[in-house]
Amino acid sequence: MESSSKLVVCISSTALFDCNESHTIWKRDGLEAYIKHQREHIGIPLKPGVGFPLVRSLLELNKVVDQPVVEIVLVSRNDTESGQRIRESINNYKLAIKKMAFTGGTDVTNYLPAWKCDLFLSTEEEQVRKVLSGITSAPFEGIAAGLIYNLTPELLPVQPAVVPSDNSIIVSSATSRRSNVASWAKDQVRIVFDGDDVLYSKEPESKLTEYFEQETGSVLLTKGPMQAFALKLQNVRRALGDSNRWRIRTFLIIANTETNAERVFCTLKEWGLDIDETFILDGSDRTPFLRVIDPSIFFDYLNEHIEPIHSDIPAAHVPHSPRTTSCASIDDVVLTISRHVSRSSTYSEDDSKMKHLKNS
């Protein structure tokens, strides 16, 4: 598969792994204590984070094709030395992540276009907003982004994945997380898109547009921040071949009572985008449906839709609309001046790690 056709996912270390312990040490004791902790625990793998199941399942797709269809890039503001524990953890879980960036404090989003990134996952809100604010203009055009929510670490799977040799072999993809969900094909990539302001955007409508929508439902919706990613994911599934199409399954939730479903379907058809399962909820609660779907990740634009489920369902906020308060607050991810740092430099933390800025 040509490199331009691959699905490229860039993910921060805190989205891939649970870095809460080292983050706490940084906040409480400062930079030196953090560095010491990382050195002393190099041989102890970091626990899987919210993005781990998605990344693992995506990488498994490469095992059933001749040429890789997915590429995962680990991006971190750590310097190379501090990133050693991250690299050791990747090796421990046998994740085939061959491309990485340890930028020593430089904003990792600067390099996303160079990586030809399709999807950026991070726990730092400002990074995600920066990418999404430029989604229709250079340099971030076509790059989707999601703000990862914390998930209870004990509920995440940790065993290396094994791809079933036959798609009739069905086991629960979430048996290590929850016991009250249906059983799906092992390591199936299951992605749920909320419709409004995620897959498509509802622009302010004129009276004329409103009339035609009511009459025909044929006025197309504008592209949302995840539209290009959804199309790329569809291309990956086609590249897998008919016998492996089951390995990717997509879901669309149309929950807004004001959304014209026929208009959505016309829009998807015009884009050439196929969605496997669609739920028109007309204002009903998404939560019970999400629990049954048991997704690899759920993308939504509103915090209040994620908060009821983020404790046991991997979710990402897509803050494409005007700024709202997020439970994955920037204050929880980025730390500013530390008392352990000299006056000649400033350190802060994303990926629960250090950020070195040039002397002012």
N, C-alpha and C positions, 0 to 999 in steps of 0.2 A: 504494500500500500504506500503510495507517495506520501512524503512527509507532510505536504499541505493538506492531505486528506485525513491524517491522524487526528484523533481527539486529544488535545493537549490540556491537561489539568495541572495548574500550579497551585500548590497547597502549602500553607505555613506549617511550621513544626508544631505549633500549639493546636492547629486544627487536626493534624494527623495523630498527635500523641497527647496524652494527659500530662501537662507540665505544671499542674497546680502546685505541687510540692516545691519545686524549684522556684516558682513564681513567688510563693509565700516567703521563702528564704530571702529572696531578693528584696521584697518589700520590708521585711522585718529586720534583716541584718546587713543589707547592702551588697555591693558588687563583689567585694573580696570573698565574703562568705558564700555567695552564689558560685563563684568560680571554684572555690575549694570543694563545695558540695558536688559539683559536676565532675571534677577530677576524681573524687573519692567514689563516685557511683558510676563510673564509665562502664563497668562490667554489669551493671544492673539495668536491664532494658526499661525504657519508659513504658507506661501502660498505654494501651490503645486509646485514642481520642475519638471525638465524634466523627471525623472524616475517615477513620480507619476502615470501617466496613465497606464504604463506598470505594475507596482506593483499592482495597484488596480485591473486591469483585471486578472492578474495571480491569485490573492487571490480569486477572484470570482469563479474560477474553483473548489475550494474546497467545494463550496456550493452545487455542483451537484453530489458529490460522497460520499460514506460512509466513506472512509479514505482519509485524505489530500494527494494531489498529488504535491503540491507546498509548499515550506517553504521560507519565506522571513526573512532575518536576517539584522537588522540595525546595522551598525558598525560605530563607531565614535571615534576620538581621544579626545573628550571632557572627562572631569571627570564626575562622577556621578551627582554632583550637577548642573553643567552647562548643562547637558543633560536633565534636567527636562522639559524644554520647548519643546524639541524634543518629549519626551514621551507624553506630554500633547497634542501635535499636532497630534500624531498618534492616540490617543484616540478620539480626536475631529472628525477626518475623519473616525472613526470606521474601521481602518485598522487592520486586524487580524495579527499583527506582535507581536509575543510572545517572540521571541529571540532577544537579543540586546547585544552589547558590547560597553562599554565606557572605553577606555583604558588609559585615563589620559596621553596621549602623546606617548604611545607605538605604533609602526607601526601596523595598523590593519591587514595588509597582513600576518603578522606572524601567525595569527590565522585562516586563510582561510582553510588550510587543516583540522584543528580540527573541523570546521563547516561542513566539507564535501561539500565545495562550488563547484557549477558548473559554476556559472556566477558571476563575480565581477564587479560592476558599481561604478565608482568614478569620482570626478572632479579633482583629483590630478594625473597628468601625470606620475610622477615618480612611484607611486604605481602601476598604470596600466602596465607600462613598466616592472616593476620588476616581475609582475606575468607572463606576456607574454614571457619574456626572458627565463623563466624556464618552459615553457609549455610542453616541451618534457622531462623534468627531474624533479626529486624530488626537492623541495617539492610541486611544483605547477603543476605537470603533470595533464592534463585533465581539468584545470580550465581556462575558457574563461574570458576575461576582456575587458571592453570598457570604453573609456574616454568620459564622458558625456559633451555635448555641451550645452551652455546656450540657453534657449528658452524664448521668450517674456512672462513674467508671466501672463499678461492679457489674453493670448491665451490658457491658460491651464484650463481644467475643474476642478471644485472644489466640486461639489455635490457628495455625496456618491453614489456609483453605485448600480443599481438594475438589477438583472439578469432576462431576459425575461423568462416567463414560457414556451414559444413556440418559436422555432427558425424561425417561420414565422413572428414573430413580428420584424420588421426591423425599426430601427431608426439610424440616423447618429451618429457614435461614435465621431464625431468631430464637432458637431453643435456649441459647445461652443468655438471652435477654429477658424473654417473657414466655410463659407457658400458655397464655390464653389467646393465642393468635392462630390463624390458619397455617397450614404447611405449604410452602412454596418450593419451587425448584432451588436446590442449593446453589448459592452464589449467583442467583439471578440479580441483575442490576435493576432495581425497582425505583423509579424516580417519579415523584409526584410534583406537579406544577399547580399552584393556585393560578387561576386565570387572570383576574384583574391585576394590572400593573406588574405582572410577572411574565407570563407568556405573551400577553397582549396588553395594550394600554387604551384606556377610554379617554379620548380627547374631549374637550368641551364641544358640545354639539349645537349646531344651529337649528332653527326651527325646521328648515328644509331637510336637513340630515335626519332629524328626529322623525319627520313625517315618512321619509322613505324607509327608515328602519322599521317603523311600525307596520308599514304596508308590505314590505318584502323581506326585511332582515338582511338585505344584500349590500348595505354600506359597510365596507371593510373596516376593521379595527386597525389601529396602528401597531407596529411591532413593539413588543415589550422587551425588557432587558435580557430575557432568557430565550428569545425566539431563535437567535442564531445558534445557540448551544443546542437547543432541541433539534434543529435541522442537522447539525453535525452528528449528534447522537444517532439520529435516524440513518445517516450515511454509514456510520460504523456498523449498525445492525445489518444493513444490506451487505456490507463487506464480509460479514460473518457467514453468509450463505443461508439457504433455507433451513438446513438441519440445525443451525445454531441461533436462529432468530429468537428463540424463546429466552435466550440469555439476557436480553434487554426488554424490559416492559415499562411502558410509560402510562401515566395517569394524569387526568385533568379534572380539577375540581372547579365547577362554576357555582359559587355559593351566593353571589350577590343577587338579590331579588330584582334589581334593575337591569341586569344583564340579559340581553336578547340572545338566547342560546343559538338560534338559527343564524344570527349574525356571526357568532363565534365559529360555527361550522363552515359558513361560507368563507370566512377569513382563513381558516386552516386549510381548506381545499385550495384556495388561491395560492397559499404558500407551498402547497404540496407536502404538508406535514400531517402524518398519520399518528393518532393517539390511540393506544390500545383500549383504555377504559376511561369513560367520561361520566362524571357524576354531576347532575344538575340538582343542586340542593335547595334552591329557592329560600335561602336563609336558615336552613337547618344546620345544626352543629356538625362541623367537619370531624371532630375528634373520634367518634366511633368508627367512621369509615377509615380514617388513617390507621387506627389500631388494627383493623382487619387487613388492610393493605400491607402493613409492616414494611415501609419503604426503606431503601438504602439512604434516601434523603428526601426531605420535603421542603420545597421552596415557597415562601409566602412573603408578602410585602408588609404585613401588619404584625406587630409584636403580640397583640392580644390573641391572634390565631395560633401563635407558636407556644406561648406560655403555658397553656393547659396540657401540652403534649411533649414539651421538649425534655422532660425528665426521663422519658423512656423511648422517644422516637427521634432519630437524628433529623435535625432541622436547620435551615439556614434562612436568615432574614435577608430580603432583597430590598434595601432601603432606597428605592428609586424615586419615591414620592418625597414631598417635603419632610425634613428631618423629624423623626419621632424618637422618643426615649427608648433605648434598647437595654435589655437585661444583660447583654454582653457589652457593657459599657466600656468606652475607651479608657476610663479610669481604672478598670480592672485589668487592662491589658498593657497599657503604656504607662511607665513610671518615669517621672522627670528627675530632677536633680537628686543625687544620692549624697549623703554626708561622707561616704567613703571615697568620693571621686575628687581629684585635684581640681583647682580653680582653672587650670588650663584647658579643661575639656568638660563636656557634659554627657551624661549617660541616661538613657531611658530604655524601656523594654517593650518590644513586641515579641511575640513568640516566647514570652516569659524570659527574655534574655537581654543582652546589653546592646546599646546603640551608641556608637561613638561618633560624635560630631567634630568637625574641624574647629580649631580655636577661633573664637570670635575676636 
